[in-house]
């Protein structure tokens, strides 16, 4: 039997957030994706490569870089990518309003916030999907509300497999 793995990078700090080491600032969540893709390429079973789905929350400040990564044909070639889309984001798309991207770093108390036009981001997603067949979308509120463990308040999905 073959299966895949799901990896959510939403908890990784956004690009240029403060870190307490010699680098001073992080390279961001998306910078880890080529490594995960390479790891998936290396792991195989009976002549089949691994299968990986990398996801990220729609409100993560690195979202635009995430959407664009597959437009480079040499980047992240061994993983599928999907955005965890919320009802709040879709309402902002429908109303053509701004949507706040945010990330709180507990260690430093830093809060990274950025406002973007939701419809512009959605159009960027649609164009990239049309052009490169990625990113996919995961309607996250539906996944959270309609699953076998949705009656358990302590259970939350982190990501999905391919």
Secondary structure, 3 states (H helix, E strand, C coil): CCCCEEEECCCCCCCCCECCCCCCECCCCHHHHHHHHHHHHHCEECCEECCEEEEEECCCCCHHHHHHHHHCCCCCCCCEEEEEECHHHHHHHHHCCEEEEEEEECCCCEEEEEEEEHHHHHHHHHHHHHHHCCCEEEEHHHHHHCCCCCCCCCCCCCCCCC
